[in-house]
């Protein structure tokens, strides 16, 4: 980490072309350290493509991506994970055949660089067991510790995914539509968990739920047709006529 660098992630002139169509075109983007930053826009705005470029899920057609001032344009997802940049997916990514506790333990073992014992015996790693207990309690999953993850409700699967993501202790946490498919009661809980997670790390989220964005984000980037239309606080971007016009006729915000 470079102490003189103000941005955890930065994109300069970032573009992604698909068969002559630019899903993202010449985007400049800065994610400040220790901030909560949301990317929003109507359907087809390019926000998910931008997210996938920043998280190295897709390579860019043009442009440069920096992490802590270092050029990481050609690095892949594993290399970014080693730099403590971790993303969660829009679709819940838990191991259905393992218990809730085993999902968390597996993430903790990865974070410690330890291998999963085929017999599941990790008693030698007392710190892993203690941290698993703490994470289960923090995320309200203690009573489901020995439940198979595949049998959880969709909302609890998303909570488990967030728990396993945070078990990796990322410095930069990137969330792709964390509220997608959640019921009202789960949205409140997950919003609070993300708020707590953001107190000591940098968070970038793509999100449709504008109430959640208004509550969580320090800075909001609005994208339309692959380009940045506006950036600022929720009050600043929501008061702009061009932003409101961009959402006119859209089914989601």
C-alpha positions in Angstrom: 0.0 0.0 0.0 1.3 3.4 -0.9 0.6 5.9 1.9 0.6 8.9 -0.5 -2.2 7.3 -2.7 -5.7 8.6 -1.9 -7.6 6.0 -4.0 -8.0 2.3 -3.4 -9.1 1.8 -7.0 -8.9 4.0 -10.0 -9.9 3.7 -13.7 -8.6 5.9 -16.5 -10.2 5.9 -19.9 -11.7 2.5 -19.2 -13.7 0.9 -22.1 -15.2 -2.5 -22.9 -16.5 -3.3 -26.3 -18.7 -6.3 -27.3 -18.9 -6.8 -31.0 -18.8 -3.1 -31.8 -21.0 -2.1 -28.9 -19.4 -0.2 -26.0 -20.9 -1.4 -22.7 -18.4 0.9 -21.0 -16.9 3.8 -22.8 -13.9 6.0 -21.7 -14.9 6.0 -18.0 -12.7 7.7 -15.4 -13.5 6.5 -11.9 -12.0 6.9 -8.5 -12.8 4.9 -5.4 -11.5 6.8 -2.3 -9.9 4.9 0.5 -12.2 4.0 3.4 -15.3 5.3 1.6 -18.6 3.7 0.7 -19.2 4.3 -3.0 -22.2 3.2 -5.0 -22.6 2.9 -8.8 -26.2 3.3 -10.0 -28.0 3.7 -13.3 -30.9 2.5 -15.4 -30.9 -1.0 -16.9 -28.2 -1.3 -19.5 -26.2 1.6 -18.2 -23.0 -0.4 -18.0 -22.7 -0.4 -14.2 -22.3 -4.2 -13.9 -19.7 -4.2 -16.7 -17.8 -1.5 -15.0 -17.9 -3.5 -11.8 -16.7 -6.6 -13.6 -13.8 -4.6 -15.1 -12.8 -3.2 -11.8 -12.9 -6.7 -10.1 -11.0 -8.2 -13.0 -13.8 -10.5 -14.0 -13.6 -9.0 -17.5 -10.5 -7.6 -19.3 -10.9 -4.1 -20.6 -10.8 -3.2 -24.3 -8.9 0.0 -23.5 -7.8 1.9 -20.4 -5.9 1.5 -17.2 -6.9 0.2 -13.7 -4.9 1.2 -10.7 -4.9 -0.3 -7.2 -3.2 1.8 -4.6 -1.5 3.6 -7.4 -0.1 0.4 -9.0 -1.1 -0.6 -12.5 -3.1 -3.8 -12.2 -4.8 -3.8 -15.6 -3.4 -7.1 -16.6 -3.8 -8.9 -13.3 -6.5 -11.5 -12.8 -9.0 -12.1 -9.9 -6.7 -14.4 -7.9 -3.9 -11.7 -8.0 -6.4 -9.1 -6.9 -7.6 -11.3 -4.0 -3.9 -11.5 -2.9 -4.0 -7.7 -2.8 -7.0 -7.9 -0.5 -9.6 -6.9 -3.1 -12.5 -9.2 -2.8 -15.9 -9.3 -4.6 -19.2 -11.0 -3.9 -21.4 -12.1 -6.8 -25.0 -11.1 -7.5 -26.0 -14.7 -7.3 -25.4 -16.3 -3.9 -22.1 -18.3 -4.0 -22.1 -20.6 -1.1 -21.2 -24.3 -0.9 -24.6 -25.9 -0.7 -23.2 -29.3 0.4 -21.4 -27.9 3.4 -22.9 -26.6 6.7 -23.1 -22.9 7.4 -20.3 -23.2 9.9 -18.2 -25.2 7.4 -18.6 -22.5 4.7 -17.3 -19.9 7.2 -14.4 -22.1 8.4 -13.4 -22.8 4.8 -13.2 -19.1 4.1 -11.2 -18.5 7.3 -8.8 -21.3 6.3 -8.3 -19.7 2.9 -7.6 -16.4 4.6 -4.9 -18.0 6.8 -3.5 -19.9 3.8 -4.4 -23.3 5.4 -5.7 -26.4 3.6 -9.1 -28.0 4.3 -8.6 -31.3 6.1 -10.6 -34.0 4.3 -12.0 -35.2 7.6 -13.0 -31.7 8.6 -10.7 -31.8 11.6 -9.5 -28.2 12.2 -9.3 -28.5 16.0 -5.7 -27.6 15.8 -6.6 -24.2 14.5 -8.2 -22.7 17.6 -8.1 -19.2 16.2 -10.2 -20.4 13.2 -12.8 -22.0 15.4 -13.0 -18.9 17.6 -13.4 -16.5 14.7 -16.0 -18.8 13.1 -18.0 -18.5 16.3 -17.7 -14.8 16.3 -18.8 -14.5 12.7 -21.8 -16.7 13.2 -22.9 -14.6 16.1 -22.2 -11.3 14.3 -24.3 -12.3 11.3 -27.1 -13.9 13.3 -26.3 -17.4 12.0 -25.4 -19.2 15.2 -28.6 -21.2 15.3 -28.0 -22.3 11.7 -24.4 -23.3 12.3 -25.0 -27.0 11.5 -27.6 -26.4 8.9 -26.7 -27.4 5.3 -26.2 -24.1 3.4 -28.2 -25.4 0.5 -31.4 -25.5 2.7 -31.2 -21.9 3.9 -33.6 -19.3 2.7 -32.4 -17.1 -0.1 -32.0 -14.2 2.3 -29.9 -16.2 4.8 -27.7 -17.5 1.9 -26.9 -13.9 1.0 -26.1 -13.1 4.7 -23.8 -16.2 4.7 -22.1 -15.1 1.5 -21.4 -11.7 3.1 -20.0 -13.4 6.2 -17.7 -15.7 4.2 -16.6 -12.7 2.1 -15.7 -10.7 5.2 -14.0 -13.7 6.7 -11.3 -13.1 4.1 -10.7 -9.7 5.7 -10.6 -7.7 2.5 -9.3 -4.1 2.5 -11.5 -3.4 -0.5 -15.0 -5.1 -0.6 -16.9 -5.0 -3.8 -20.6 -6.0 -3.7 -22.7 -6.7 -6.8 -26.4 -6.0 -6.0 -26.3 -7.3 -2.5 -30.0 -6.6 -2.0 -31.1 -8.5 -5.1 -33.9 -11.0 -4.3 -34.1 -10.1 -0.6 -37.3 -9.5 1.3 -37.9 -6.3 3.3 -36.7 -7.8 6.6 -33.5 -9.2 5.1 -32.7 -5.9 3.4 -32.6 -4.1 6.7 -30.3 -6.6 8.2 -27.9 -6.8 5.3 -27.8 -3.0 5.0 -26.8 -2.8 8.6 -24.1 -5.5 8.1 -22.7 -3.6 5.1 -22.7 -0.4 7.1 -20.7 -2.1 9.9 -18.3 -3.7 7.4 -17.6 -0.3 5.8 -16.4 1.3 9.0 -12.8 0.0 8.6 -12.6 -0.8 4.9 -13.3 0.5 1.4 -16.6 -0.6 -0.1 -17.9 -0.4 -3.7 -21.5 -1.5 -4.4 -23.7 -1.8 -7.5 -27.2 -1.5 -6.2 -30.8 -0.9 -7.6 -32.4 -0.1 -4.2 -32.2 3.6 -3.9 -33.2 3.7 -0.3 -30.2 1.5 0.5 -27.9 3.7 -1.7 -29.1 6.8 0.1 -28.5 5.2 3.5 -25.0 3.7 2.8 -23.1 5.6 0.1 -20.8 8.6 0.7 -20.4 9.0 -3.1 -22.6 7.9 -5.9 -21.6 7.5 -9.6 -24.5 7.6 -12.1 -23.9 5.7 -15.3 -26.0 6.0 -18.5 -25.3 4.2 -21.8 -21.8 3.2 -20.7 -20.7 6.6 -19.6 -20.5 8.5 -16.3 -23.4 11.0 -16.2 -23.0 12.4 -12.7 -21.1 11.9 -9.5 -21.6 13.2 -6.0 -23.6 12.7 -2.8 -27.1 11.3 -2.9 -28.5 14.8 -2.4 -26.4 16.1 -5.3 -27.2 13.5 -7.9 -30.9 13.0 -7.0 -31.5 16.7 -7.5 -30.2 16.7 -11.1 -32.8 16.8 -13.8 -30.6 14.8 -16.3 -30.3 12.0 -13.7 -34.0 11.9 -13.2 -34.6 11.9 -16.9 -32.2 9.0 -17.3 -34.5 6.9 -15.1 -37.7 7.9 -16.8 -39.5 4.9 -18.1 -37.1 2.4 -16.5 -38.5 -0.5 -14.5 -35.7 -0.3 -11.9 -33.7 2.4 -10.4 
